[in-house]
């Protein structure tokens, strides 16, 4: 546990995702969209949003080529608990 989150990586991702108003608004809007798509089923909506978060974090990662730093970044991204992030945005 890290500050109430699964780990440091999840906590840090949430901090970055909520640190600027436009980004915060984007993710809370995506949470509402997922809830509408899931017809109010919060667990299903969290699953949908979790997939969106994972895809966006992965897609936005810089391409570093094969390197030690690429391995570090890949590991860090894998440690992020996207479902926990999604649940947090569902509560916003």
C-alpha positions as CSV (number, residue, x, y, z in Angstrom):
1,X,0.0,0.0,0.0
2,X,1.1,3.5,-0.7
3,X,-0.9,6.4,0.7
4,X,-4.0,4.3,0.5
5,X,-3.4,3.1,-3.1
6,X,-2.2,-0.3,-4.3
7,X,1.3,1.0,-5.0
8,X,3.3,4.1,-5.8
9,X,2.7,3.8,-9.5
10,X,-1.1,3.8,-9.1
11,X,-0.9,6.7,-6.7
12,X,1.4,8.7,-9.0
13,X,-0.8,8.1,-12.0
14,X,-3.9,9.3,-10.1
15,X,-2.0,12.4,-9.0
16,X,-1.0,13.2,-12.6
17,X,-4.5,12.5,-13.9
18,X,-6.1,14.9,-11.4
19,X,-3.4,17.6,-11.1
20,X,-4.7,19.8,-13.8
21,X,-8.3,20.8,-14.3
22,X,-8.7,19.8,-18.0
23,X,-7.2,16.4,-17.3
24,X,-9.4,15.9,-14.3
25,X,-12.5,16.9,-16.2
26,X,-11.5,14.6,-19.1
27,X,-11.3,11.6,-16.8
28,X,-14.4,12.3,-14.8
29,X,-16.3,12.8,-18.1
30,X,-14.9,9.4,-19.3
31,X,-16.2,7.9,-16.1
32,X,-19.7,9.3,-16.7
33,X,-19.5,7.9,-20.3
34,X,-18.5,4.5,-19.1
35,X,-21.4,4.5,-16.5
36,X,-23.8,5.4,-19.3
37,X,-22.4,2.7,-21.5
38,X,-22.7,0.2,-18.7
39,X,-26.3,1.3,-18.1
40,X,-25.5,2.2,-14.5
41,X,-23.7,-1.0,-13.6
42,X,-20.8,0.4,-11.6
43,X,-18.6,-2.7,-11.8
44,X,-19.1,-3.0,-15.5
45,X,-18.4,0.7,-15.9
46,X,-15.2,0.5,-13.9
47,X,-14.1,-2.4,-16.2
48,X,-14.8,-0.3,-19.3
49,X,-13.0,2.8,-17.9
50,X,-10.1,0.6,-16.7
51,X,-9.6,-0.6,-20.2
52,X,-9.7,3.0,-21.5
53,X,-7.2,4.2,-18.9
54,X,-4.8,1.3,-19.7
55,X,-5.1,1.9,-23.5
56,X,-4.5,5.7,-23.1
57,X,-1.5,5.3,-20.7
58,X,0.1,2.7,-23.0
59,X,-0.6,4.7,-26.2
60,X,0.8,7.9,-24.7
61,X,4.0,6.4,-23.5
62,X,7.0,7.6,-25.4
63,X,8.7,5.2,-27.8
64,X,12.2,4.6,-26.3
65,X,13.4,1.8,-28.4
66,X,15.0,-1.2,-26.8
67,X,16.8,0.0,-23.7
68,X,17.0,-0.3,-20.0
69,X,14.8,2.8,-19.7
70,X,12.2,1.3,-22.0
71,X,12.1,-1.8,-19.7
72,X,11.7,0.5,-16.6
73,X,8.9,2.4,-18.2
74,X,7.1,-0.8,-19.3
75,X,7.4,-2.3,-15.8
76,X,6.0,0.9,-14.2
77,X,3.1,1.0,-16.6
78,X,2.3,-2.7,-15.8
79,X,2.2,-1.9,-12.1
80,X,-0.6,0.7,-12.4
81,X,-3.9,-0.7,-11.1
82,X,-6.2,0.8,-13.7
83,X,-9.2,-0.7,-12.2
84,X,-8.5,1.1,-8.9
85,X,-8.0,4.3,-10.9
86,X,-11.3,3.7,-12.6
87,X,-13.1,3.1,-9.4
88,X,-11.7,6.3,-8.0
89,X,-13.0,8.3,-11.0
90,X,-16.4,6.6,-10.7
91,X,-16.6,8.1,-7.2
92,X,-15.8,11.6,-8.3
